[in-house]
Amino acid sequence: MRDEELLEMNQRHLNHDDYTDIITFDLRARIPQDPIHGELYISVDRVKENARSNGHMLAEELDRVMVHGLLHLLGFKDKNANDKVEMRSAEDACLAVRAWKQQK
């Protein structure tokens, strides 16, 4: 998706008026027997910009954003400082496993 599309979703569904790299909708309530069920919407524009500003490769940044969304579906939050630390730690752990598996 483009920035403007995700901004419109952010405004309409979450009442947030800012750009974001990902929006995650947890849909487990629709199918309670599923341990994970949801939708991830990613702004390619934001991911590219974040990669540039953080000095990451685009693929690395996209991996982090996708892991971030999946962690939301598993119940992780990022609204306060403690939650953000936990989220970043979980992201790093997931990405480390992925990197380790790629080296094998």
N, CA, C and O atoms as a GROMACS GRO file, in nm:
protein
  416
    1MET      N    1   0.083  -0.118   0.000
    1MET     CA    2   0.000   0.000   0.000
    1MET      C    3   0.088   0.125   0.000
    1MET      O    4   0.206   0.120   0.036
    2ARG      N    5   0.029   0.233  -0.040
    2ARG     CA    6   0.096   0.362  -0.037
    2ARG      C    7   0.063   0.431   0.096
    2ARG      O    8  -0.033   0.395   0.164
    3ASP      N    9   0.144   0.531   0.129
    3ASP     CA   10   0.123   0.607   0.253
    3ASP      C   11  -0.020   0.658   0.268
    3ASP      O   12  -0.081   0.643   0.374
    4GLU      N   13  -0.071   0.719   0.163
    4GLU     CA   14  -0.203   0.782   0.172
    4GLU      C   15  -0.313   0.680   0.197
    4GLU      O   16  -0.409   0.709   0.269
    5GLU      N   17  -0.299   0.562   0.139
    5GLU     CA   18  -0.400   0.458   0.161
    5GLU      C   19  -0.400   0.413   0.307
    5GLU      O   20  -0.506   0.397   0.368
    6LEU      N   21  -0.281   0.393   0.362
    6LEU     CA   22  -0.273   0.348   0.500
    6LEU      C   23  -0.313   0.460   0.596
    6LEU      O   24  -0.374   0.433   0.700
    7LEU      N   25  -0.282   0.584   0.563
    7LEU     CA   26  -0.326   0.696   0.645
    7LEU      C   27  -0.478   0.701   0.651
    7LEU      O   28  -0.536   0.722   0.758
    8GLU      N   29  -0.543   0.681   0.539
    8GLU     CA   30  -0.688   0.682   0.535
    8GLU      C   31  -0.745   0.569   0.622
    8GLU      O   32  -0.843   0.590   0.693
    9MET      N   33  -0.686   0.451   0.617
    9MET     CA   34  -0.729   0.339   0.701
    9MET      C   35  -0.707   0.373   0.849
    9MET      O   36  -0.792   0.345   0.934
   10ASN      N   37  -0.593   0.434   0.878
   10ASN     CA   38  -0.559   0.471   1.015
   10ASN      C   39  -0.662   0.570   1.070
   10ASN      O   40  -0.705   0.560   1.185
   11GLN      N   41  -0.701   0.665   0.988
   11GLN     CA   42  -0.800   0.764   1.029
   11GLN      C   43  -0.938   0.700   1.046
   11GLN      O   44  -1.007   0.725   1.145
   12ARG      N   45  -0.976   0.620   0.950
   12ARG     CA   46  -1.112   0.564   0.948
   12ARG      C   47  -1.133   0.459   1.057
   12ARG      O   48  -1.236   0.459   1.125
   13HIS      N   49  -1.036   0.369   1.074
   13HIS     CA   50  -1.056   0.256   1.165
   13HIS      C   51  -0.999   0.277   1.305
   13HIS      O   52  -1.051   0.221   1.401
   14LEU      N   53  -0.893   0.355   1.316
   14LEU     CA   54  -0.826   0.368   1.446
   14LEU      C   55  -0.832   0.510   1.502
   14LEU      O   56  -0.786   0.536   1.613
   15ASN      N   57  -0.888   0.601   1.424
   15ASN     CA   58  -0.898   0.742   1.465
   15ASN      C   59  -0.762   0.803   1.495
   15ASN      O   60  -0.748   0.887   1.584
   16HIS      N   61  -0.660   0.761   1.418
   16HIS     CA   62  -0.525   0.818   1.428
   16HIS      C   63  -0.500   0.898   1.301
   16HIS      O   64  -0.533   0.853   1.192
   17ASP      N   65  -0.442   1.015   1.316
   17ASP     CA   66  -0.419   1.101   1.201
   17ASP      C   67  -0.270   1.113   1.173
   17ASP      O   68  -0.216   1.224   1.166
   18ASP      N   69  -0.203   0.998   1.158
   18ASP     CA   70  -0.061   1.001   1.128
   18ASP      C   71  -0.024   0.883   1.039
   18ASP      O   72  -0.094   0.782   1.032
   19TYR      N   73   0.089   0.899   0.971
   19TYR     CA   74   0.141   0.793   0.887
   19TYR      C   75   0.196   0.682   0.975
   19TYR      O   76   0.245   0.708   1.085
   20THR      N   77   0.188   0.561   0.926
   20THR     CA   78   0.242   0.447   0.998
   20THR      C   79   0.292   0.345   0.897
   20THR      O   80   0.251   0.346   0.781
   21ASP      N   81   0.381   0.259   0.941
   21ASP     CA   82   0.434   0.158   0.850
   21ASP      C   83   0.344   0.036   0.841
   21ASP      O   84   0.343  -0.034   0.740
   22ILE      N   85   0.269   0.007   0.950
   22ILE     CA   86   0.183  -0.111   0.950
   22ILE      C   87   0.061  -0.087   1.037
   22ILE      O   88   0.067  -0.019   1.139
   23ILE      N   89  -0.049  -0.145   0.993
   23ILE     CA   90  -0.171  -0.153   1.073
   23ILE      C   91  -0.206  -0.300   1.082
   23ILE      O   92  -0.207  -0.372   0.982
   24THR      N   93  -0.234  -0.344   1.204
   24THR     CA   94  -0.268  -0.484   1.228
   24THR      C   95  -0.410  -0.490   1.283
   24THR      O   96  -0.444  -0.422   1.380
   25PHE      N   97  -0.491  -0.572   1.220
   25PHE     CA   98  -0.627  -0.597   1.270
   25PHE      C   99  -0.633  -0.740   1.321
   25PHE      O  100  -0.617  -0.835   1.244
   26ASP      N  101  -0.656  -0.755   1.451
   26ASP     CA  102  -0.670  -0.887   1.513
   26ASP      C  103  -0.813  -0.932   1.492
   26ASP      O  104  -0.906  -0.867   1.541
   27LEU      N  105  -0.832  -1.040   1.421
   27LEU     CA  106  -0.966  -1.088   1.386
   27LEU      C  107  -1.002  -1.219   1.454
   27LEU      O  108  -1.091  -1.290   1.408
   28ARG      N  109  -0.933  -1.253   1.562
   28ARG     CA  110  -0.960  -1.379   1.632
   28ARG      C  111  -1.104  -1.386   1.682
   28ARG      O  112  -1.159  -1.495   1.693
   29ALA      N  113  -1.165  -1.274   1.712
   29ALA     CA  114  -1.303  -1.276   1.760
   29ALA      C  115  -1.398  -1.334   1.655
   29ALA      O  116  -1.502  -1.390   1.690
   30ARG      N  117  -1.362  -1.321   1.529
   30ARG     CA  118  -1.446  -1.375   1.421
   30ARG      C  119  -1.438  -1.526   1.413
   30ARG      O  120  -1.536  -1.593   1.381
   31ILE      N  121  -1.319  -1.580   1.443
   31ILE     CA  122  -1.298  -1.725   1.439
   31ILE      C  123  -1.222  -1.763   1.565
   31ILE      O  124  -1.101  -1.783   1.561
   32PRO      N  125  -1.292  -1.775   1.679
   32PRO     CA  126  -1.226  -1.792   1.809
   32PRO      C  127  -1.139  -1.917   1.818
   32PRO      O  128  -1.045  -1.919   1.898
   33GLN      N  129  -1.167  -2.021   1.741
   33GLN     CA  130  -1.087  -2.142   1.750
   33GLN      C  131  -0.949  -2.127   1.684
   33GLN      O  132  -0.861  -2.210   1.707
   34ASP      N  133  -0.929  -2.023   1.605
   34ASP     CA  134  -0.798  -1.998   1.544
   34ASP      C  135  -0.706  -1.931   1.644
   34ASP      O  136  -0.745  -1.830   1.704
   35PRO      N  137  -0.586  -1.982   1.665
   35PRO     CA  138  -0.494  -1.918   1.760
   35PRO      C  139  -0.441  -1.785   1.709
   35PRO      O  140  -0.400  -1.699   1.787
   36ILE      N  141  -0.441  -1.767   1.577
   36ILE     CA  142  -0.396  -1.640   1.519
   36ILE      C  143  -0.478  -1.617   1.392
   36ILE      O  144  -0.486  -1.704   1.304
   37HIS      N  145  -0.538  -1.502   1.385
   37HIS     CA  146  -0.621  -1.469   1.269
   37HIS      C  147  -0.628  -1.318   1.259
   37HIS      O  148  -0.675  -1.251   1.351
   38GLY      N  149  -0.580  -1.263   1.150
   38GLY     CA  150  -0.582  -1.119   1.137
   38GLY      C  151  -0.539  -1.072   1.000
   38GLY      O  152  -0.516  -1.152   0.909
   39GLU      N  153  -0.528  -0.941   0.988
   39GLU     CA  154  -0.486  -0.878   0.864
   39GLU      C  155  -0.375  -0.778   0.895
   39GLU      O  156  -0.382  -0.704   0.993
   40LEU      N  157  -0.274  -0.776   0.810
   40LEU     CA  158  -0.164  -0.680   0.820
   40LEU      C  159  -0.167  -0.593   0.694
   40LEU      O  160  -0.175  -0.644   0.582
   41TYR      N  161  -0.161  -0.463   0.714
   41TYR     CA  162  -0.155  -0.367   0.603
   41TYR      C  163  -0.026  -0.288   0.620
   41TYR      O  164  -0.002  -0.225   0.723
   42ILE      N  165   0.058  -0.291   0.516
   42ILE     CA  166   0.191  -0.232   0.525
   42ILE      C  167   0.205  -0.121   0.421
   42ILE      O  168   0.168  -0.138   0.304
   43SER      N  169   0.259  -0.008   0.465
   43SER     CA  170   0.290   0.102   0.373
   43SER      C  171   0.431   0.083   0.320
   43SER      O  172   0.529   0.094   0.394
   44VAL      N  173   0.440   0.055   0.193
   44VAL     CA  174   0.572   0.039   0.129
   44VAL      C  175   0.648   0.171   0.138
   44VAL      O  176   0.770   0.170   0.156
   45ASP      N  177   0.578   0.283   0.124
   45ASP     CA  178   0.644   0.414   0.132
   45ASP      C  179   0.714   0.431   0.268
   45ASP      O  180   0.829   0.472   0.274
   46ARG      N  181   0.641   0.400   0.376
   46ARG     CA  182   0.698   0.415   0.513
   46ARG      C  183   0.813   0.318   0.535
   46ARG      O  184   0.914   0.356   0.594
   47VAL      N  185   0.799   0.196   0.488
   47VAL     CA  186   0.905   0.097   0.507
   47VAL      C  187   1.031   0.142   0.435
   47VAL      O  188   1.141   0.131   0.489
   48LYS      N  189   1.017   0.193   0.314
   48LYS     CA  190   1.133   0.244   0.240
   48LYS      C  191   1.197   0.361   0.314
   48LYS      O  192   1.319   0.366   0.329
   49GLU      N  193   1.114   0.454   0.360
   49GLU     CA  194   1.167   0.571   0.431
   49GLU      C  195   1.234   0.530   0.561
   49GLU      O  196   1.342   0.580   0.593
   50ASN      N  197   1.172   0.440   0.636
   50ASN     CA  198   1.232   0.393   0.761
   50ASN      C  199   1.364   0.320   0.737
   50ASN      O  200   1.458   0.337   0.814
   51ALA      N  201   1.370   0.242   0.632
   51ALA     CA  202   1.494   0.172   0.600
   51ALA      C  203   1.605   0.272   0.572
   51ALA      O  204   1.717   0.258   0.622
   52ARG      N  205   1.573   0.374   0.492
   52ARG     CA  206   1.673   0.478   0.461
   52ARG      C  207   1.717   0.550   0.588
   52ARG      O  208   1.837   0.565   0.613
   53SER      N  209   1.621   0.594   0.668
   53SER     CA  210   1.657   0.674   0.786
   53SER      C  211   1.725   0.592   0.896
   53SER      O  212   1.799   0.648   0.976
   54ASN      N  213   1.700   0.462   0.900
   54ASN     CA  214   1.762   0.376   1.002
   54ASN      C  215   1.887   0.304   0.951
   54ASN      O  216   1.950   0.228   1.025
   55GLY      N  217   1.922   0.327   0.825
   55GLY     CA  218   2.040   0.264   0.768
   55GLY      C  219   2.026   0.114   0.748
   55GLY      O  220   2.125   0.041   0.757
   56HIS      N  221   1.903   0.068   0.722
   56HIS     CA  222   1.879  -0.074   0.701
   56HIS      C  223   1.853  -0.102   0.554
   56HIS      O  224   1.818  -0.012   0.477
   57MET      N  225   1.872  -0.225   0.518
   57MET     CA  226   1.830  -0.270   0.386
   57MET      C  227   1.677  -0.276   0.386
   57MET      O  228   1.616  -0.298   0.490
   58LEU      N  229   1.616  -0.256   0.271
   58LEU     CA  230   1.471  -0.258   0.260
   58LEU      C  231   1.416  -0.392   0.310
   58LEU      O  232   1.317  -0.394   0.383
   59ALA      N  233   1.477  -0.503   0.272
   59ALA     CA  234   1.429  -0.635   0.314
   59ALA      C  235   1.434  -0.651   0.466
   59ALA      O  236   1.344  -0.711   0.525
   60GLU      N  237   1.537  -0.597   0.529
   60GLU     CA  238   1.548  -0.604   0.675
   60GLU      C  239   1.433  -0.528   0.742
   60GLU      O  240   1.371  -0.576   0.837
   61GLU      N  241   1.407  -0.410   0.691
   61GLU     CA  242   1.302  -0.327   0.749
   61GLU      C  243   1.165  -0.391   0.727
   61GLU      O  244   1.080  -0.389   0.816
   62LEU      N  245   1.143  -0.447   0.610
   62LEU     CA  246   1.017  -0.514   0.582
   62LEU      C  247   1.000  -0.635   0.673
   62LEU      O  248   0.890  -0.660   0.723
   63ASP      N  249   1.107  -0.711   0.695
   63ASP     CA  250   1.100  -0.824   0.788
   63ASP      C  251   1.060  -0.778   0.927
   63ASP      O  252   0.974  -0.840   0.991
   64ARG      N  253   1.121  -0.671   0.974
   64ARG     CA  254   1.090  -0.621   1.108
   64ARG      C  255   0.943  -0.578   1.118
   64ARG      O  256   0.876  -0.608   1.217
   65VAL      N  257   0.894  -0.509   1.017
   65VAL     CA  258   0.756  -0.462   1.018
   65VAL      C  259   0.659  -0.581   1.017
   65VAL      O  260   0.558  -0.580   1.088
   66MET      N  261   0.689  -0.683   0.937
   66MET     CA  262   0.601  -0.801   0.933
   66MET      C  263   0.602  -0.874   1.066
   66MET      O  264   0.497  -0.915   1.115
   67VAL      N  265   0.720  -0.890   1.126
   67VAL     CA  266   0.730  -0.954   1.257
   67VAL      C  267   0.652  -0.871   1.360
   67VAL      O  268   0.582  -0.927   1.444
   68HIS      N  269   0.664  -0.740   1.353
   68HIS     CA  270   0.594  -0.651   1.445
   68HIS      C  271   0.442  -0.677   1.437
   68HIS      O  272   0.375  -0.689   1.539
   69GLY      N  273   0.390  -0.684   1.316
   69GLY     CA  274   0.248  -0.709   1.298
   69GLY      C  275   0.206  -0.846   1.351
   69GLY      O  276   0.101  -0.858   1.415
   70LEU      N  277   0.287  -0.946   1.325
   70LEU     CA  278   0.255  -1.080   1.376
   70LEU      C  279   0.258  -1.084   1.528
   70LEU      O  280   0.176  -1.150   1.590
   71LEU      N  281   0.352  -1.012   1.587
   71LEU     CA  282   0.358  -1.007   1.734
   71LEU      C  283   0.233  -0.940   1.791
   71LEU      O  284   0.185  -0.979   1.897
   72HIS      N  285   0.180  -0.839   1.721
   72HIS     CA  286   0.053  -0.780   1.765
   72HIS      C  287  -0.057  -0.887   1.765
   72HIS      O  288  -0.138  -0.892   1.857
   73LEU      N  289  -0.058  -0.972   1.662
   73LEU     CA  290  -0.160  -1.076   1.655
   73LEU      C  291  -0.142  -1.180   1.766
   73LEU      O  292  -0.236  -1.251   1.800
   74LEU      N  293  -0.022  -1.189   1.820
   74LEU     CA  294   0.004  -1.281   1.932
   74LEU      C  295  -0.018  -1.215   2.067
   74LEU      O  296   0.002  -1.277   2.171
   75GLY      N  297  -0.060  -1.088   2.066
   75GLY     CA  298  -0.096  -1.021   2.190
   75GLY      C  299   0.002  -0.917   2.240
   75GLY      O  300  -0.024  -0.854   2.343
   76PHE      N  301   0.113  -0.895   2.170
   76PHE     CA  302   0.207  -0.792   2.212
   76PHE      C  303   0.148  -0.654   2.184
   76PHE      O  304   0.077  -0.634   2.085
   77LYS      N  305   0.179  -0.560   2.271
   77LYS     CA  306   0.133  -0.422   2.257
   77LYS      C  307   0.254  -0.330   2.246
   77LYS      O  308   0.367  -0.370   2.273
   78ASP      N  309   0.229  -0.205   2.206
   78ASP     CA  310   0.339  -0.108   2.199
   78ASP      C  311   0.290   0.034   2.229
   78ASP      O  312   0.339   0.131   2.170
   79LYS      N  313   0.196   0.046   2.318
   79LYS     CA  314   0.138   0.177   2.350
   79LYS      C  315   0.216   0.254   2.456
   79LYS      O  316   0.211   0.377   2.457
   80ASN      N  317   0.287   0.185   2.545
   80ASN     CA  318   0.365   0.256   2.646
   80ASN      C  319   0.512   0.213   2.639
   80ASN      O  320   0.546   0.121   2.564
   81ALA      N  321   0.596   0.277   2.715
   81ALA     CA  322   0.741   0.253   2.708
   81ALA      C  323   0.777   0.108   2.739
   81ALA      O  324   0.859   0.049   2.669
   82ASN      N  325   0.717   0.051   2.842
   82ASN     CA  326   0.748  -0.089   2.877
   82ASN      C  327   0.704  -0.184   2.767
   82ASN      O  328   0.777  -0.278   2.733
   83ASP      N  329   0.586  -0.161   2.712
   83ASP     CA  330   0.538  -0.245   2.602
   83ASP      C  331   0.630  -0.234   2.481
   83ASP      O  332   0.658  -0.334   2.414
   84LYS      N  333   0.679  -0.113   2.454
   84LYS     CA  334   0.767  -0.094   2.338
   84LYS      C  335   0.898  -0.170   2.356
   84LYS      O  336   0.951  -0.226   2.260
   85VAL      N  337   0.951  -0.172   2.479
   85VAL     CA  338   1.074  -0.246   2.507
   85VAL      C  339   1.050  -0.396   2.486
   85VAL      O  340   1.132  -0.464   2.423
   86GLU      N  341   0.938  -0.446   2.538
   86GLU     CA  342   0.905  -0.588   2.519
   86GLU      C  343   0.886  -0.621   2.372
   86GLU      O  344   0.932  -0.725   2.325
   87MET      N  345   0.818  -0.534   2.299
   87MET     CA  346   0.794  -0.557   2.157
   87MET      C  347   0.927  -0.562   2.082
   87MET      O  348   0.948  -0.653   2.001
   88ARG      N  349   1.015  -0.465   2.107
   88ARG     CA  350   1.143  -0.461   2.036
   88ARG      C  351   1.227  -0.585   2.068
   88ARG      O  352   1.292  -0.640   1.979
   89SER      N  353   1.225  -0.627   2.193
   89SER     CA  354   1.298  -0.747   2.233
   89SER      C  355   1.245  -0.871   2.160
   89SER      O  356   1.323  -0.954   2.113
   90ALA      N  357   1.113  -0.882   2.151
   90ALA     CA  358   1.052  -0.995   2.080
   90ALA      C  359   1.084  -0.988   1.930
   90ALA      O  360   1.111  -1.091   1.868
   91GLU      N  361   1.080  -0.869   1.873
   91GLU     CA  362   1.116  -0.852   1.732
   91GLU      C  363   1.259  -0.900   1.709
   91GLU      O  364   1.286  -0.978   1.618
   92ASP      N  365   1.350  -0.852   1.794
   92ASP     CA  366   1.491  -0.890   1.779
   92ASP      C  367   1.509  -1.041   1.790
   92ASP      O  368   1.586  -1.100   1.714
   93ALA      N  369   1.438  -1.103   1.884
   93ALA     CA  370   1.450  -1.248   1.902
   93ALA      C  371   1.400  -1.322   1.778
   93ALA      O  372   1.464  -1.417   1.732
   94CYS      N  373   1.287  -1.280   1.723
   94CYS     CA  374   1.233  -1.344   1.603
   94CYS      C  375   1.326  -1.326   1.484
   94CYS      O  376   1.351  -1.420   1.407
   95LEU      N  377   1.378  -1.206   1.469
   95LEU     CA  378   1.468  -1.180   1.356
   95LEU      C  379   1.600  -1.254   1.372
   95LEU      O  380   1.660  -1.293   1.273
   96ALA      N  381   1.645  -1.273   1.495
   96ALA     CA  382   1.769  -1.349   1.518
   96ALA      C  383   1.750  -1.495   1.479
   96ALA      O  384   1.840  -1.556   1.421
   97VAL      N  385   1.634  -1.552   1.509
   97VAL     CA  386   1.604  -1.690   1.470
   97VAL      C  387   1.602  -1.700   1.318
   97VAL      O  388   1.657  -1.794   1.261
   98ARG      N  389   1.539  -1.605   1.254
   98ARG     CA  390   1.533  -1.605   1.108
   98ARG      C  391   1.674  -1.597   1.047
   98ARG      O  392   1.706  -1.671   0.954
   99ALA      N  393   1.756  -1.507   1.100
   99ALA     CA  394   1.893  -1.493   1.050
   99ALA      C  395   1.972  -1.621   1.072
   99ALA      O  396   2.049  -1.663   0.986
  100TRP      N  397   1.954  -1.684   1.187
  100TRP     CA  398   2.025  -1.809   1.219
  100TRP      C  399   1.984  -1.918   1.121
  100TRP      O  400   2.069  -1.993   1.073
  101LYS      N  401   1.855  -1.927   1.092
  101LYS     CA  402   1.807  -2.031   1.001
  101LYS      C  403   1.858  -2.007   0.859
  101LYS      O  404   1.883  -2.102   0.785
  102GLN      N  405   1.874  -1.880   0.821
  102GLN     CA  406   1.924  -1.850   0.687
  102GLN      C  407   2.070  -1.888   0.672
  102GLN      O  408   2.115  -1.920   0.562
  103GLN      N  409   2.145  -1.886   0.781
  103GLN     CA  410   2.287  -1.919   0.777
  103GLN      C  411   2.310  -2.069   0.763
  103GLN      O  412   2.417  -2.111   0.719
  104LYS      N  413   2.214  -2.148   0.799
  104LYS     CA  414   2.229  -2.295   0.794
  104LYS      C  415   2.222  -2.348   0.655
  104LYS      O  416   2.232  -2.469   0.634
   0.00000   0.00000   0.00000
